[in-house]
């Protein structure tokens, strides 16, 4: 599955932002960020694409990370 470098960096920045934001007590781990990356690949494949969009990450971030935070 092709994941453009800009999309990879977007996902990494989202994960890092949860760890660096002053109002977030406990951000997501790098492993949880990798889980989002994988979920984005799965979503793209289920939608018939061979590439990941930043919109996939936006759509799935809360769902993936909510599980990690609960």
C-alpha positions in Angstrom: 0.0 0.0 0.0 1.4 3.3 -1.1 1.5 5.9 1.7 2.9 9.2 0.6 5.6 10.8 2.8 3.4 13.8 3.5 0.6 11.6 4.8 3.1 9.6 7.0 4.4 12.9 8.4 0.8 14.1 9.0 0.0 11.0 11.1 3.3 11.3 13.0 2.6 15.0 13.7 -0.9 14.1 14.9 0.5 11.6 17.4 3.2 13.9 18.6 0.7 16.7 19.1 -1.2 14.5 21.6 2.0 14.1 23.6 3.1 17.8 23.5 -0.2 19.6 23.9 -0.4 21.2 27.4 -4.1 20.2 27.9 -3.5 16.5 27.2 -2.3 14.7 30.2 -1.3 11.4 28.5 -0.8 11.4 24.7 -0.8 8.4 22.4 2.2 6.2 22.2 4.3 5.7 19.0 2.9 2.2 18.8 -0.7 3.6 18.8 0.3 6.0 16.1 1.5 3.1 14.1 -1.9 1.4 14.7 -3.5 4.5 13.1 -1.2 4.2 10.1 -2.1 0.6 9.6 -5.9 1.3 10.1 -5.6 4.0 7.3 -4.1 1.4 5.0 -6.9 -0.9 5.8 -9.5 1.7 5.2 -8.0 2.7 1.8 -8.0 -0.9 0.7 -11.6 -1.4 1.8 -12.5 1.6 -0.3 -10.7 0.2 -3.3 -7.7 2.5 -3.2 -4.0 1.7 -3.3 -3.1 4.9 -1.5 -3.9 6.6 1.8 -5.3 10.1 2.2 -4.9 12.5 5.1 -8.7 12.4 5.3 -8.4 8.7 6.3 -6.2 9.7 9.2 -8.6 12.4 10.2 -11.5 10.0 10.1 -9.9 7.2 12.0 -7.7 9.1 14.6 -10.4 9.5 17.2 -11.6 5.9 16.8 -8.1 4.4 17.0 -6.9 6.6 19.8 -10.1 6.5 21.8 -9.6 2.8 22.3 -6.0 3.5 23.5 -7.2 6.1 26.0 -10.0 4.1 27.5 
